[in-house]
Amino acid sequence: MKKKFISSSLEYIESKKTLTELDKKKLKYGLEGFYNLITKFIVLIIVAIVFDLMLELILLTVIYGLLRLYGFGIHAKKSWQCWVTTMPIYIGGCFLIKYVTIPIYIANIIWIFGIISFILFAPADTKSRPLIHKEKRIRAKILSILIIIILYIINIFLNNNIFLNATLYSLILESIIINPLTYKLFKMPYNNYKTYQPTV
């Protein structure tokens, strides 16, 4: 199904525009990512509806997406690995967000842990997407930390347990996936911009 979607999409684009081999490679990568994202999200929505977790899923998706926007982080090497990790992380996380109450001192420890992690490790690139421009890395770090601060302020004024849980869970997740120890654990290169070799 995925191969058919990618090949038919590429054929349609090629009928409208002349593509180089590099263009085809980039498009194939993008289409594969898009397909995986959509199919996973459909499954997640179905499971969330069954277990009455839609609010938690939306909050987790939005907040985690905001933190990942400039923090970046590790990606699974294969599609099946992404499926295996996504389902328990999202659905298990939604249950935690809905039913757990975190003591204020634990919440504060998570906030401190999160912001220190982002100061030290964000943004964390990947081999396929090395962050080769220093200015962009600095900008991404500043914006990612700014997002954490904004989320902290929103939580103070909102004073909502589910929103707080979604924020803290997302912060823990993103802090883990930008950590160099996580890269090492999964045998993936870290700080890929340092070893980047442009193709001629």
C-alpha positions as protocol buffer text, in pm:
chain_id: "A"
residue {
  index: 1
  type: MET
  ca { x: 0 y: 0 z: 0 }
}
residue {
  index: 2
  type: LYS
  ca { x: 276 y: 243 z: 95 }
}
residue {
  index: 3
  type: LYS
  ca { x: 487 y: 160 z: -211 }
}
residue {
  index: 4
  type: LYS
  ca { x: 184 y: 207 z: -435 }
}
residue {
  index: 5
  type: PHE
  ca { x: 106 y: 546 z: -278 }
}
residue {
  index: 6
  type: ILE
  ca { x: 467 y: 666 z: -319 }
}
residue {
  index: 7
  type: SER
  ca { x: 507 y: 539 z: -677 }
}
residue {
  index: 8
  type: SER
  ca { x: 171 y: 676 z: -796 }
}
residue {
  index: 9
  type: SER
  ca { x: 240 y: 1012 z: -628 }
}
residue {
  index: 10
  type: LEU
  ca { x: 584 y: 1030 z: -791 }
}
residue {
  index: 11
  type: GLU
  ca { x: 438 y: 940 z: -1131 }
}
residue {
  index: 12
  type: TYR
  ca { x: 178 y: 1216 z: -1098 }
}
residue {
  index: 13
  type: ILE
  ca { x: 437 y: 1477 z: -996 }
}
residue {
  index: 14
  type: GLU
  ca { x: 669 y: 1368 z: -1277 }
}
residue {
  index: 15
  type: SER
  ca { x: 386 y: 1413 z: -1527 }
}
residue {
  index: 16
  type: LYS
  ca { x: 358 y: 1777 z: -1419 }
}
residue {
  index: 17
  type: LYS
  ca { x: 724 y: 1860 z: -1362 }
}
residue {
  index: 18
  type: THR
  ca { x: 1069 y: 1745 z: -1470 }
}
residue {
  index: 19
  type: LEU
  ca { x: 1257 y: 1597 z: -1176 }
}
residue {
  index: 20
  type: THR
  ca { x: 1625 y: 1522 z: -1124 }
}
residue {
  index: 21
  type: GLU
  ca { x: 1733 y: 1205 z: -944 }
}
residue {
  index: 22
  type: LEU
  ca { x: 1801 y: 1415 z: -633 }
}
residue {
  index: 23
  type: ASP
  ca { x: 1451 y: 1565 z: -656 }
}
residue {
  index: 24
  type: LYS
  ca { x: 1303 y: 1215 z: -678 }
}
residue {
  index: 25
  type: LYS
  ca { x: 1503 y: 1100 z: -376 }
}
residue {
  index: 26
  type: LYS
  ca { x: 1388 y: 1398 z: -168 }
}
residue {
  index: 27
  type: LEU
  ca { x: 1026 y: 1357 z: -277 }
}
residue {
  index: 28
  type: LYS
  ca { x: 1030 y: 984 z: -204 }
}
residue {
  index: 29
  type: TYR
  ca { x: 1166 y: 1053 z: 146 }
}
residue {
  index: 30
  type: GLY
  ca { x: 901 y: 1319 z: 206 }
}
residue {
  index: 31
  type: LEU
  ca { x: 613 y: 1107 z: 72 }
}
residue {
  index: 32
  type: GLU
  ca { x: 721 y: 811 z: 285 }
}
residue {
  index: 33
  type: GLY
  ca { x: 727 y: 1032 z: 595 }
}
residue {
  index: 34
  type: PHE
  ca { x: 385 y: 1178 z: 507 }
}
residue {
  index: 35
  type: TYR
  ca { x: 233 y: 832 z: 454 }
}
residue {
  index: 36
  type: ASN
  ca { x: 371 y: 701 z: 783 }
}
residue {
  index: 37
  type: LEU
  ca { x: 248 y: 1009 z: 969 }
}
residue {
  index: 38
  type: ILE
  ca { x: -107 y: 989 z: 831 }
}
residue {
  index: 39
  type: THR
  ca { x: -149 y: 614 z: 883 }
}
residue {
  index: 40
  type: LYS
  ca { x: -14 y: 629 z: 1238 }
}
residue {
  index: 41
  type: PHE
  ca { x: -235 y: 922 z: 1324 }
}
residue {
  index: 42
  type: ILE
  ca { x: -548 y: 748 z: 1191 }
}
residue {
  index: 43
  type: VAL
  ca { x: -475 y: 444 z: 1409 }
}
residue {
  index: 44
  type: LEU
  ca { x: -403 y: 667 z: 1710 }
}
residue {
  index: 45
  type: ILE
  ca { x: -733 y: 853 z: 1663 }
}
residue {
  index: 46
  type: ILE
  ca { x: -929 y: 526 z: 1643 }
}
residue {
  index: 47
  type: VAL
  ca { x: -766 y: 393 z: 1963 }
}
residue {
  index: 48
  type: ALA
  ca { x: -814 y: 729 z: 2137 }
}
residue {
  index: 49
  type: ILE
  ca { x: -1186 y: 732 z: 2049 }
}
residue {
  index: 50
  type: VAL
  ca { x: -1230 y: 375 z: 2177 }
}
residue {
  index: 51
  type: PHE
  ca { x: -1067 y: 461 z: 2513 }
}
residue {
  index: 52
  type: ASP
  ca { x: -1208 y: 816 z: 2538 }
}
residue {
  index: 53
  type: LEU
  ca { x: -865 y: 980 z: 2514 }
}
residue {
  index: 54
  type: MET
  ca { x: -918 y: 1231 z: 2232 }
}
residue {
  index: 55
  type: LEU
  ca { x: -855 y: 1543 z: 2442 }
}
residue {
  index: 56
  type: GLU
  ca { x: -535 y: 1393 z: 2583 }
}
residue {
  index: 57
  type: LEU
  ca { x: -419 y: 1284 z: 2235 }
}
residue {
  index: 58
  type: ILE
  ca { x: -477 y: 1631 z: 2088 }
}
residue {
  index: 59
  type: LEU
  ca { x: -293 y: 1802 z: 2375 }
}
residue {
  index: 60
  type: LEU
  ca { x: -2 y: 1557 z: 2359 }
}
residue {
  index: 61
  type: THR
  ca { x: 26 y: 1587 z: 1980 }
}
residue {
  index: 62
  type: VAL
  ca { x: 21 y: 1969 z: 1984 }
}
residue {
  index: 63
  type: ILE
  ca { x: 253 y: 2023 z: 2283 }
}
residue {
  index: 64
  type: TYR
  ca { x: 501 y: 1752 z: 2187 }
}
residue {
  index: 65
  type: GLY
  ca { x: 494 y: 1884 z: 1831 }
}
residue {
  index: 66
  type: LEU
  ca { x: 577 y: 2235 z: 1956 }
}
residue {
  index: 67
  type: LEU
  ca { x: 874 y: 2109 z: 2158 }
}
residue {
  index: 68
  type: ARG
  ca { x: 998 y: 1894 z: 1871 }
}
residue {
  index: 69
  type: LEU
  ca { x: 956 y: 2180 z: 1622 }
}
residue {
  index: 70
  type: TYR
  ca { x: 1288 y: 2337 z: 1724 }
}
residue {
  index: 71
  type: GLY
  ca { x: 1431 y: 2075 z: 1959 }
}
residue {
  index: 72
  type: PHE
  ca { x: 1432 y: 1807 z: 1684 }
}
residue {
  index: 73
  type: GLY
  ca { x: 1576 y: 1476 z: 1810 }
}
residue {
  index: 74
  type: ILE
  ca { x: 1625 y: 1113 z: 1720 }
}
residue {
  index: 75
  type: HIS
  ca { x: 1416 y: 933 z: 1457 }
}
residue {
  index: 76
  type: ALA
  ca { x: 1352 y: 562 z: 1423 }
}
residue {
  index: 77
  type: LYS
  ca { x: 1563 y: 396 z: 1150 }
}
residue {
  index: 78
  type: LYS
  ca { x: 1275 y: 192 z: 1011 }
}
residue {
  index: 79
  type: SER
  ca { x: 900 y: 244 z: 978 }
}
residue {
  index: 80
  type: TRP
  ca { x: 811 y: -60 z: 1192 }
}
residue {
  index: 81
  type: GLN
  ca { x: 1035 y: 70 z: 1473 }
}
residue {
  index: 82
  type: CYS
  ca { x: 843 y: 396 z: 1462 }
}
residue {
  index: 83
  type: TRP
  ca { x: 514 y: 207 z: 1490 }
}
residue {
  index: 84
  type: VAL
  ca { x: 639 y: -3 z: 1782 }
}
residue {
  index: 85
  type: THR
  ca { x: 749 y: 305 z: 1978 }
}
residue {
  index: 86
  type: THR
  ca { x: 470 y: 546 z: 1877 }
}
residue {
  index: 87
  type: MET
  ca { x: 172 y: 341 z: 1992 }
}
residue {
  index: 88
  type: PRO
  ca { x: 276 y: 276 z: 2355 }
}
residue {
  index: 89
  type: ILE
  ca { x: 432 y: 624 z: 2392 }
}
residue {
  index: 90
  type: TYR
  ca { x: 121 y: 805 z: 2271 }
}
residue {
  index: 91
  type: ILE
  ca { x: -158 y: 584 z: 2402 }
}
residue {
  index: 92
  type: GLY
  ca { x: 23 y: 500 z: 2727 }
}
residue {
  index: 93
  type: GLY
  ca { x: 104 y: 868 z: 2763 }
}
residue {
  index: 94
  type: CYS
  ca { x: -261 y: 964 z: 2713 }
}
residue {
  index: 95
  type: PHE
  ca { x: -365 y: 732 z: 2998 }
}
residue {
  index: 96
  type: LEU
  ca { x: -101 y: 889 z: 3224 }
}
residue {
  index: 97
  type: ILE
  ca { x: -209 y: 1239 z: 3126 }
}
residue {
  index: 98
  type: LYS
  ca { x: -572 y: 1162 z: 3204 }
}
residue {
  index: 99
  type: TYR
  ca { x: -542 y: 971 z: 3530 }
}
residue {
  index: 100
  type: VAL
  ca { x: -217 y: 1070 z: 3707 }
}
residue {
  index: 101
  type: THR
  ca { x: -175 y: 1361 z: 3947 }
}
residue {
  index: 102
  type: ILE
  ca { x: 184 y: 1482 z: 3977 }
}
residue {
  index: 103
  type: PRO
  ca { x: 294 y: 1645 z: 4305 }
}
residue {
  index: 104
  type: ILE
  ca { x: 412 y: 2003 z: 4260 }
}
residue {
  index: 105
  type: TYR
  ca { x: 769 y: 1931 z: 4369 }
}
residue {
  index: 106
  type: ILE
  ca { x: 798 y: 1650 z: 4108 }
}
residue {
  index: 107
  type: ALA
  ca { x: 653 y: 1883 z: 3844 }
}
residue {
  index: 108
  type: ASN
  ca { x: 913 y: 2148 z: 3929 }
}
residue {
  index: 109
  type: ILE
  ca { x: 1193 y: 1890 z: 3904 }
}
residue {
  index: 110
  type: ILE
  ca { x: 1066 y: 1792 z: 3556 }
}
residue {
  index: 111
  type: TRP
  ca { x: 1055 y: 2159 z: 3449 }
}
residue {
  index: 112
  type: ILE
  ca { x: 1414 y: 2211 z: 3566 }
}
residue {
  index: 113
  type: PHE
  ca { x: 1530 y: 1884 z: 3407 }
}
residue {
  index: 114
  type: GLY
  ca { x: 1361 y: 1981 z: 3082 }
}
residue {
  index: 115
  type: ILE
  ca { x: 1502 y: 2330 z: 3049 }
}
residue {
  index: 116
  type: ILE
  ca { x: 1855 y: 2212 z: 3139 }
}
residue {
  index: 117
  type: SER
  ca { x: 1825 y: 1936 z: 2876 }
}
residue {
  index: 118
  type: PHE
  ca { x: 1722 y: 2188 z: 2612 }
}
residue {
  index: 119
  type: ILE
  ca { x: 2001 y: 2429 z: 2708 }
}
residue {
  index: 120
  type: LEU
  ca { x: 2257 y: 2148 z: 2680 }
}
residue {
  index: 121
  type: PHE
  ca { x: 2131 y: 1938 z: 2389 }
}
residue {
  index: 122
  type: ALA
  ca { x: 1874 y: 2121 z: 2173 }
}
residue {
  index: 123
  type: PRO
  ca { x: 1860 y: 2118 z: 1881 }
}
residue {
  index: 124
  type: ALA
  ca { x: 1960 y: 1755 z: 1819 }
}
residue {
  index: 125
  type: ASP
  ca { x: 1997 y: 1669 z: 1452 }
}
residue {
  index: 126
  type: THR
  ca { x: 1998 y: 1342 z: 1261 }
}
residue {
  index: 127
  type: LYS
  ca { x: 2223 y: 1194 z: 996 }
}
residue {
  index: 128
  type: SER
  ca { x: 1961 y: 1254 z: 727 }
}
residue {
  index: 129
  type: ARG
  ca { x: 1898 y: 1612 z: 843 }
}
residue {
  index: 130
  type: PRO
  ca { x: 2220 y: 1760 z: 984 }
}
residue {
  index: 131
  type: LEU
  ca { x: 2189 y: 2116 z: 1117 }
}
residue {
  index: 132
  type: ILE
  ca { x: 2492 y: 2254 z: 937 }
}
residue {
  index: 133
  type: HIS
  ca { x: 2425 y: 2627 z: 986 }
}
residue {
  index: 134
  type: LYS
  ca { x: 2541 y: 2761 z: 1323 }
}
residue {
  index: 135
  type: GLU
  ca { x: 2299 y: 3055 z: 1315 }
}
residue {
  index: 136
  type: LYS
  ca { x: 2004 y: 2819 z: 1263 }
}
residue {
  index: 137
  type: ARG
  ca { x: 2119 y: 2596 z: 1549 }
}
residue {
  index: 138
  type: ILE
  ca { x: 2140 y: 2895 z: 1785 }
}
residue {
  index: 139
  type: ARG
  ca { x: 1801 y: 3020 z: 1668 }
}
residue {
  index: 140
  type: ALA
  ca { x: 1644 y: 2675 z: 1719 }
}
residue {
  index: 141
  type: LYS
  ca { x: 1790 y: 2650 z: 2071 }
}
residue {
  index: 142
  type: ILE
  ca { x: 1656 y: 2993 z: 2169 }
}
residue {
  index: 143
  type: LEU
  ca { x: 1311 y: 2925 z: 2022 }
}
residue {
  index: 144
  type: SER
  ca { x: 1286 y: 2580 z: 2185 }
}
residue {
  index: 145
  type: ILE
  ca { x: 1371 y: 2726 z: 2528 }
}
residue {
  index: 146
  type: LEU
  ca { x: 1125 y: 3010 z: 2467 }
}
residue {
  index: 147
  type: ILE
  ca { x: 850 y: 2756 z: 2395 }
}
residue {
  index: 148
  type: ILE
  ca { x: 919 y: 2584 z: 2729 }
}
residue {
  index: 149
  type: ILE
  ca { x: 897 y: 2919 z: 2911 }
}
residue {
  index: 150
  type: ILE
  ca { x: 568 y: 3004 z: 2736 }
}
residue {
  index: 151
  type: LEU
  ca { x: 425 y: 2662 z: 2825 }
}
residue {
  index: 152
  type: TYR
  ca { x: 532 y: 2715 z: 3187 }
}
residue {
  index: 153
  type: ILE
  ca { x: 353 y: 3052 z: 3200 }
}
residue {
  index: 154
  type: ILE
  ca { x: 39 y: 2905 z: 3038 }
}
residue {
  index: 155
  type: ASN
  ca { x: 36 y: 2629 z: 3300 }
}
residue {
  index: 156
  type: ILE
  ca { x: 60 y: 2883 z: 3584 }
}
residue {
  index: 157
  type: PHE
  ca { x: -244 y: 3075 z: 3459 }
}
residue {
  index: 158
  type: LEU
  ca { x: -443 y: 2776 z: 3334 }
}
residue {
  index: 159
  type: ASN
  ca { x: -392 y: 2561 z: 3645 }
}
residue {
  index: 160
  type: ASN
  ca { x: -530 y: 2251 z: 3471 }
}
residue {
  index: 161
  type: ASN
  ca { x: -404 y: 1905 z: 3565 }
}
residue {
  index: 162
  type: ILE
  ca { x: -452 y: 1747 z: 3221 }
}
residue {
  index: 163
  type: PHE
  ca { x: -274 y: 2032 z: 3042 }
}
residue {
  index: 164
  type: LEU
  ca { x: 8 y: 2021 z: 3298 }
}
residue {
  index: 165
  type: ASN
  ca { x: 46 y: 1644 z: 3259 }
}
residue {
  index: 166
  type: ALA
  ca { x: 51 y: 1673 z: 2879 }
}
residue {
  index: 167
  type: THR
  ca { x: 320 y: 1941 z: 2899 }
}
residue {
  index: 168
  type: LEU
  ca { x: 538 y: 1754 z: 3148 }
}
residue {
  index: 169
  type: TYR
  ca { x: 507 y: 1423 z: 2960 }
}
residue {
  index: 170
  type: SER
  ca { x: 598 y: 1596 z: 2632 }
}
residue {
  index: 171
  type: LEU
  ca { x: 892 y: 1767 z: 2800 }
}
residue {
  index: 172
  type: ILE
  ca { x: 1022 y: 1434 z: 2933 }
}
residue {
  index: 173
  type: LEU
  ca { x: 984 y: 1269 z: 2592 }
}
residue {
  index: 174
  type: GLU
  ca { x: 1162 y: 1547 z: 2404 }
}
residue {
  index: 175
  type: SER
  ca { x: 1437 y: 1568 z: 2666 }
}
residue {
  index: 176
  type: ILE
  ca { x: 1501 y: 1196 z: 2616 }
}
residue {
  index: 177
  type: ILE
  ca { x: 1509 y: 1203 z: 2236 }
}
residue {
  index: 178
  type: ILE
  ca { x: 1755 y: 1496 z: 2221 }
}
residue {
  index: 179
  type: ASN
  ca { x: 1990 y: 1339 z: 2476 }
}
residue {
  index: 180
  type: PRO
  ca { x: 2321 y: 1205 z: 2336 }
}
residue {
  index: 181
  type: LEU
  ca { x: 2286 y: 895 z: 2558 }
}
residue {
  index: 182
  type: THR
  ca { x: 1969 y: 803 z: 2367 }
}
residue {
  index: 183
  type: TYR
  ca { x: 2155 y: 835 z: 2039 }
}
residue {
  index: 184
  type: LYS
  ca { x: 2430 y: 615 z: 2179 }
}
residue {
  index: 185
  type: LEU
  ca { x: 2180 y: 358 z: 2305 }
}
residue {
  index: 186
  type: PHE
  ca { x: 2029 y: 323 z: 1958 }
}
residue {
  index: 187
  type: LYS
  ca { x: 2372 y: 339 z: 1791 }
}
residue {
  index: 188
  type: MET
  ca { x: 2299 y: 657 z: 1598 }
}
residue {
  index: 189
  type: PRO
  ca { x: 2546 y: 940 z: 1533 }
}
residue {
  index: 190
  type: TYR
  ca { x: 2507 y: 1260 z: 1735 }
}
residue {
  index: 191
  type: ASN
  ca { x: 2591 y: 1619 z: 1632 }
}
residue {
  index: 192
  type: ASN
  ca { x: 2586 y: 1515 z: 1268 }
}
residue {
  index: 193
  type: TYR
  ca { x: 2661 y: 1867 z: 1149 }
}
residue {
  index: 194
  type: LYS
  ca { x: 3021 y: 1817 z: 1270 }
}
residue {
  index: 195
  type: THR
  ca { x: 3081 y: 1529 z: 1030 }
}
residue {
  index: 196
  type: TYR
  ca { x: 2861 y: 1648 z: 743 }
}
residue {
  index: 197
  type: GLN
  ca { x: 3019 y: 1608 z: 400 }
}
residue {
  index: 198
  type: PRO
  ca { x: 2833 y: 1787 z: 119 }
}
residue {
  index: 199
  type: THR
  ca { x: 2767 y: 1576 z: -190 }
}
residue {
  index: 200
  type: VAL
  ca { x: 2941 y: 1701 z: -502 }
}
